[in-house]
Amino acid sequence: MYLKTYLKALLSGFNEIFELFGKVQSLIAFLLALTAVFYTANFTVYLQPIKPYYPQIIIAAAFIVLFISGYRAWIKEHKVNMERNSKKTEIKTTRAKNRIVSYATNDKIHTLGIVLTFQVSNFNEYPIQVMRFDTAAITKQFGFRKTSSSFIPSNNVFPTTIEPATVKEFHFDLAYDVRFMTLHEQLQYINDVSGKKYITKANILSIEGDEEIEVTIDFKNDDFISFVKDNSYKFNQSIIDSILKG
């Protein structure tokens, strides 16, 4: 395994050798000029003892350069492999924002949705199963009292299997009944949750057992805020302007 990695790195190391040769062209020119000085000064007499060994010295020098270049490339390849192996299962949030589910024109929002998309990447050499996401932690952190529907993924049923070197996305859409809030309170909430980070957890099952992975939700509400400020729902513009500034 290590020999294969080294040979692969050695091939990529040839590129570094060519770059090295390019960088030392000026140095070679300098050495040639220096040799000419030595020759005219009759310093070459000091090189006579090693003259029979010139071919071996050249071969040894080429081997050393090749080895060092290959070793450096192998170190880079090894670091990439270590990073890849350390990842195993990676989960990140690719979408997190609000949306208006229902509303009353000139009045306020009736139902406000939270849209989340989680991307799960399986870097393991075996399949994994995504058992669940802790949606209760999400609802608690976003702080609404009443949901108008259960928080379930819109495109997956748990458990969901993810094959090795495969990526799957999980889309969640939770609707909150916000009629108990005034428009001012609704817009203030939308403004407050924007640009913050929230945390949930995902449970993964594999041949290595159960694993709980912490997932950061970077709630980017900028597009939705811009959409509300455009006010196609004809809410009270003065309230929108007073809350959603900038």
N, C-alpha and C positions, 0 to 999 in steps of 0.2 A: 504493500500500500504506500509506504513512504518512498520506495524506489520509484514507483509510478508517478507520484507527486513531484519528486525531484526531477525526473526526466522531462515531465511536462514543463516544469519551471525552467529547466535548462534550455529548452527550445525557445521559450520566451526571453531567456537571458541573452540569446544571440542579438536581439534588438538592442539590448543595453551595451553589448560589446561594440556594435557598430557606432552607437552614439558616443561611446568612450573613445573610439578611434578618431571620430570627428573632433572631439574636444581636445585631443592631445596632438593634433596636427601641428599646432604652433610650437608645442613642446619638442616634437620630433625635429622641426626645423632648427630650433635652438640647439638641440643636441648635435645635429649635423654640423652646425657652425662651430660648436665647441670642439667637436672632433677635428675639424679642419685646423683649428688653432693648436690643438695638441700635436697634430701631425707636423705642422710647420715648426713647432717648438721642439720637435723630436721627442715628445712625451709618449709616443706610441710604443717605445721600447718597454714601458712598464706593462703594456698589455700583452706582450709576447708570451709570457707563461701560460695565459689562459686562452690563447688563440686556437689551440687544437679543440677546445671545448665549446667554441662558438655555436655549433649546431645544437648541442645538448642544452646550452643556456637559452637559446631562442625557443626551443621546444618547451623547456621548463617554464619560461616566462609566459608563453602562450597558454600553457595548462593552468598556471596560477590565475591569470586573468579570466580564463573560461570558468574556473572553479568558483572564483569570487563572485562573478556575475551570476552564475547559476545559483549559488547559495543565496544571494540577495533576492533573486526572483523566487526561490523556494520559500524564503521567509515570508514574502508577500503573499504567496499562494497559501501558505500554512495559516496565516492570520485570517485570510478570507474564509478558509474552511472552518477555522475555530469560531468565527463570528456566525457562520451559517449553522454550525452544530449547536451553538449556544442559544440560538433563537427558538428552535423546536416548534413551538406554537406561538404565533404572534396575532394579537387582536388589536385593531385600531378602529377609531370612529371616522368614517368618511363623510357623514352628513349628520347635522344636528341643528334643528331650527324649529320654529313655530309655524303653524298654518291656521287659517280660519276655516273651520268646518261649517259653521252656520252663524248667521248674524241677522240683525234687524236694521234695515236701512234707516239712517238718521238717528239711530238709537245706540246700539252697542253690539259687541260680540256675544253670541249665545254659547257657542261651543268652540273652544280653542284646542288645536291639536299640537302634539309634539311629535316630530318626525325624526327618527334615528336610524342610521345605517351602520352596522358593524361589519368589518371585513376580517375574516378569520383565515390566516395563512398556515397551512400545515407543512412545516419544514422537516418533519420526521420521516423516517423510512417505513412507517407503518400507518394505517388509517387511524383516525381519531373520531370520536363522537362528541359533538356539542350537545350537552344535556339541557342546559338552560342558561338564560341570562337573569340576573337578579333585578327584575323590573320593580320589585317593591322598594329597593333602595333608590331607584330613579324617581318614582312617584313621591317618595318621602322628601327627597332633596329639592324637588321642584315645588313642593308645598301646597298643592291644591287639595281641597277637601273632598271633592266629589268627581268621580269619573263617570262618563256617560257610556263607556264600553270597557271591556277588559283589555289589558295591555298584552297583546299577543303578536307574534311576528306575522307579517302579511303574506310571506312567501315560503315559510318553512314550518315543518312540524318536528318537534323535538322527540327523541334525539335525532340529530342529523349527522350522517357520516361524511367525513371529508377525507378523500384519498391522499396519499403522499404527494408532495409537490403540487398541491391544488389549493385554490383560493375560493371561498364562498362568502357571499354577503347575506346578512340577516337584516331585514327591514322591519322596523317597528313603527306603529302609528297609534298613539294614545290620544283619545279625545276627552277633554275636560269640560264639564258644565260650569260656565263662569257667569251665569246670569245673576248670581248673588252679588257680583261686583259691579261697581259703576264703570263707565267707560274710562274715567280718569284712573281708577284702580287697575283696570285691565291693561291700559297702556303703560302704566308705571311698572307693572309686573313684567311686561314684554321688554321694557327697557332695562329692568334690573337683572333679569336672567341672562341678558346678552353679554357675550365676551367673558363668561365665567367657565370654570372647569368643574365638572362633576365626576363622581366615581361610581362605578358599578363593578360587578364581578361576573365571570362566566365560569361554568363548570364543564370541564373536559374529561372524558373517559378514554383511556387507551390501554395498551397491553402493559403499560407501566403503572396503571392504577388511576385513581382520581386526581385531578389537578384543578386548582382554583386560580384563575388568572384575573388580576385587577385590570380594569379597563378605564381609561380616562376619556371623558366626554367633554370635548372642547366645543362649547355651545356657541356657534357662529350664527347670530340672528340678524346680521347686517342686511342681507337681501330682503328678509321679511319686513324689517323696520322700514326700509326704503319703499317696499310695496304698500305698507300701511300709510306712509306719508303721502304717497300718490293719491290715496283716498278715493279709490274707485267705488267704495261702499258708501260714500257720502256721509261719513260720521261728522261730528262737530269738529271743524277744521281748527278752531282756536284751541281746543283741548289737545288735539294731535300736536300742534305747533308748540304748545307749552311743555309737553312731556317728551316728545321725540325730537330733540333738538339736534343740530349739526347736519 
